[in-house]
Amino acid sequence: MGNERPHSGLHVDGDHPPCDAPAIGSRLFNQTRCRATQHDRDAPFLLREEAFPKSKSAPRRRQPSVPAHQSRPQLQELRPTPGRGWAVGLTIPRLSRALPAPDLASADQRVPARSRAAAMDSLITLVNKLQRACTALGDHGEESALPTLWDSLPAIAVVGGQVLVFFPASSFGFVPIGSGGSASAARCGSRELLVEPRGQLDLDRLHSSGKSSVLESVVGKDFLPRGSGIVTRRPLVLQLHRIDGDREYAEFMHLPRKRFTDFAAVRQEIADETDRETGRSKQISPVPIHLSVYSPYVVNLTLIDLPGLTKVAVEGQPDSIVQDIENMVRSYIEKPNCIILAVSPANQDLATSDAIKISREVDPKGERTFGVLTKIDLMDKGTDAVDILEGRSYRLQQPWVGVVNRSQQDINKNVDMIAARRREREYFATTPEYKHLASRMGSEYLGKMLSKHLEQVIKSRIPGIQSLITKTIAELETELNRLGKPIANDAGGKLYTIMEICRMFDGIYKEHLDGIRPGGEKIYHVFDNQFPVAIKRLQFDKQLSMENVKKLITEADGYQPHLIAPEQGYRRLIESCLVSIRGPAEAAVEAVHSILKDLVRKAINETHELKQFPTLRVEVGNAAFESLDRMRDESRKNTLKLVDMECSYLTVDFFRKLPQDVEKGGNPSHSIFDRYNDSYLRRIGQTVLSYINMVCSTLRNSIPKSIVYCQVREAKRSLLDHFFTELGAREMKQLSKLLDEDPAVMERRTNLAKRLELYRSAQAEIDAVAWSK
C-alpha cells in the first residue's frame, strides 16, 4: 500500500477475521479472541499500521486491491512491556475502509472444528424439533390462555414486500401523462410509474423485494410458489438440514412419510396445503407450514417465510388484508427472540422499504435486524449501493448483505441455482464498486452468517428456555390436577369415576362434621345455647297459676274428691307443661337439619371434581338432601318420643317425698274444702314446677343425644347410601348424562394436556443435547 499509519488497537472479536500472524506472533494471536483498543490496558498486543494520509475534501473512491503477500501481518518486534509481560509489534496493511466481514469460524479457536460444527448442528436441530412439536400440538405463538413455547424459541423471520408478476399495462388502465426518450410516464390511480416502450409494466422490479428469490438462493432450489397477488398466505417454517452424500429431498410435517425429490412438487404441495387451510378465497392463516430440506449443499438453518407486506387488496380479498398481514408479520418480529431478515430492493429508495419501516418500529436500535439488499444489478448506471452495504445510509448493529437473484428471464428459462450462484459471485468479484466487499456478499455468505448467528443466539437462550419449561410444567400439572382426570368411555369406568367423586365429597363432608373443616361447631351451639334458651322461655307460670291448678285438679277429681293427694290433677298439670317442650325439641331437630344441609352445600363447593360435571353435582346434592330429610323425620319421631315418655310415666321417687313435706307443714286431715285453699293449690303448683324442671334437665341431655344419633351419626354413615344403590341399577346412557362435563373444561383439559406433552418433550430434547460452552 505504500503509506500506512500507526494502529493502536486490534479488533479481533466475532465480527473480524483472525489475522494469520507468522512466527512467534501467530500462536499468541490465534489464541486471543478479545477486542483490544487503545483504552484496554490489559491488551497483550501493540500493533502498528503505517500511516495512511486522509483528506477530508477528497472524494470517496474504491481502494485498489492488495496482493495476498501484502495483506499478511508483518512481525516487527518482540519486546517486553513493563508490568505486562511480552508484547508483539505487528504491521497490518490497510485493506479497505469497508466494514470488516464477520468471522464465520467458531468464536473459540481451541474447540476442534468438527466438535464446533456438531454442537451447532445439535442446537439448531433442537430448535427445529421444538418448532415442529409446537406446530403439531397447536402452539403457534398466538395470544391465548395457554403458555406458549413457540415465542421463546429463537427464529429468523424473513420480511419483505409482496411478490408480484408481470401484467400487461392495459389491464391496469394506465393513462400516459408524458413521453420522452425510451420510456413514458403513466398514472395508475394517484401513483406515477415509468412505462417502458415494450408496452408492459415490470411490476416485479418496481414493487417486489425479491424475498422469495433470496430464500431460493439460500436453499439452492426453485421451490416456492409464484403467481399474482399474495402467494404466501401462511407462514412457511423452512428448516435446512445439511447431510452427507448426494441426496437432496424435502419433507412436510403434515406428510411425515413422504419424501419429495422433485422440488416442483414441493412448490405445488405448498400451494395445496395453503388452500386446505385457507381455501381458495385468498385469505391468510397464522398456522405455519413446516418444510424440511435435506441437502449436502445447505447450511443448518431455520427461516420463517412470512406473507409479503402489501398496500392494496386484490380481487377476492377483504379490505382488511393489508392490516391483517402487517399484524401477522408484527406478531412474529416484535418478539425479542426473533431475528429479522429485512429484504429490500436496491433499485428503490430505502426510505420507502416496508421491511425496513416495520423492522425499525419493533427493533429501533437495529440489534436484531439483518439487512438484505436485492436487485443490486438492476440499479441505474452511475449509482451503487456501497453506502448502504457499509452501513452509512442506514446503520444496523448487524451487517448488510447484498445478493443478486435470478432475473425473471432466468426463472422462465429454468436457470439452475448453481449457475445463478456462480454468476452472483462473479458479479461481486468483477464489479469495481463491490469488489472490496465480495467476501461478505452473496446468498451463500448470507446463509452461513445467519446459521452462525442463529447458533449463538440459541446458545445464549437455552438457560432461559430451560427455566421457562420447568416453571411451566409445574403450572400445567397443577391446573390439570385441579381440572381432574378425563372421563372413561366404558360403563364400568364411568361408574368408578362417579363413585370416586362421591367418596371425595363424602370425605369432605365428614371433615366438616369432625371439626377438620369449619361448620360442625354450629351443631353444638344448638345444643348448648339455642335449645336450653328455648326451654327457659317456656311460660310454665301461666299453666301453673292458682286458677289453672284449681281448675285442673277439680276436673280431675270429678264427683269424688281425692283422698290424700290429687294424683290425677298432678298428671294433668305435668302433661300440660311437658307438651309445650315439644316445640323447642322440634326446633332443635330443624336447626341441626339446616346446619347439615349447609354443610352439604359447602362440601359440594369444595369438591373440585364435582365442578367438572354439573349434572352429577346436582344429583349428589339432591341425593344428600333427600337423605337428610329422611334422617330429620326419624330424628323428630325419636325426639318427640322422649318427651312423650316423660308424660306417660312419672318419676315415682320424686312424689314419694311429698308425705315428708306434708309432715313439715301440711295436714292431710283437713276437710275437702280446706284442701282447695290458696296455700294448698300454691303448694301443688310448686311441686309440679319442680318436677317439670327436673324433666327439662333430663331432656336437655337426652334430646341432643337422640338428634346426634338419628341425624349427625347417620349423615356420616350413610349420607349417599340410597344414591349408591340407585346408581348401580343405571345404564350406560344414564351414567353418561351424569358425567356431562362442561365443554369448556373438556377443551381446556385437552389443550393443557397437549401443551404439557409439548413442554415435557422439549425438556427431554434439551436435556439430551450437549452443546459447547
Sequence and secondary structure as in RCSB ss.txt:
>XXXX:A:sequence
MGNERPHSGLHVDGDHPPCDAPAIGSRLFNQTRCRATQHDRDAPFLLREEAFPKSKSAPRRRQPSVPAHQSRPQL
QELRPTPGRGWAVGLTIPRLSRALPAPDLASADQRVPARSRAAAMDSLITLVNKLQRACTALGDHGEESALPTLW
DSLPAIAVVGGQVLVFFPASSFGFVPIGSGGSASAARCGSRELLVEPRGQLDLDRLHSSGKSSVLESVVGKDFLP
RGSGIVTRRPLVLQLHRIDGDREYAEFMHLPRKRFTDFAAVRQEIADETDRETGRSKQISPVPIHLSVYSPYVVN
LTLIDLPGLTKVAVEGQPDSIVQDIENMVRSYIEKPNCIILAVSPANQDLATSDAIKISREVDPKGERTFGVLTK
IDLMDKGTDAVDILEGRSYRLQQPWVGVVNRSQQDINKNVDMIAARRREREYFATTPEYKHLASRMGSEYLGKML
SKHLEQVIKSRIPGIQSLITKTIAELETELNRLGKPIANDAGGKLYTIMEICRMFDGIYKEHLDGIRPGGEKIYH
VFDNQFPVAIKRLQFDKQLSMENVKKLITEADGYQPHLIAPEQGYRRLIESCLVSIRGPAEAAVEAVHSILKDLV
RKAINETHELKQFPTLRVEVGNAAFESLDRMRDESRKNTLKLVDMECSYLTVDFFRKLPQDVEKGGNPSHSIFDR
YNDSYLRRIGQTVLSYINMVCSTLRNSIPKSIVYCQVREAKRSLLDHFFTELGAREMKQLSKLLDEDPAVMERRT
NLAKRLELYRSAQAEIDAVAWSK
>XXXX:A:secstr
         B  STTS      HHHHHHHHT  S B TT TT SEEEE       TTS         GGGSS EE
EEEEEETTTEEEEEEE     SS      S S TTS HHHHHHHHHHHHHHHHHHHHHHHHTT  S   SS  SG
GGS EEEEE B     EEGGGGT EEEEEETTEEEEEETTEEEEE TTSEE HHHHH   HHHHHHHHHTS  S 
  SS    S EEEEEEE SSS  EEEETTEEEEEE  HHHHHHHHHHHHHHHHTTS    S  EEEEEEETTS S
EEEEE   B SS  TTS TTHHHHHHHHHHHHHTSTTEEEEEEEETTS GGG HHHHHHHHH TT SSEEEEEE 
GGGS TT   HHHHTTSSS  SS EEE     HHHHHTT  HHHHHHHHHHHHHH TTTGGGGGG SHHHHHHHH
HHHHHHHHHHHHHHHHHHHHHHHHHHHHHHHHH     SSHHHHHHHHHHHHHHHHHHHHHHHHTSSTTTHHHHH
IIIIIHHHHHHTS HHHHTSHHHHHHHHHHHHTTS  SSS HHHHHHHHHHHHHTTHHHHHHHHHHHHHHHHHHH
HHHHHH GGGGG HHHHHHHHHHHHHHHHHHHHHHHHHHHHHHHHHHHS  HHHHTTHHHHHHHH  TTS HHHH
TSHHHHHHHHHHHHHHHHHHHHHHHHHHHHHHIIIIIHHHHHHTTHHHHHHHTT  HHHHHHHT   HHHHHHHH
HHHHHHHHHHHHHHHHHH     
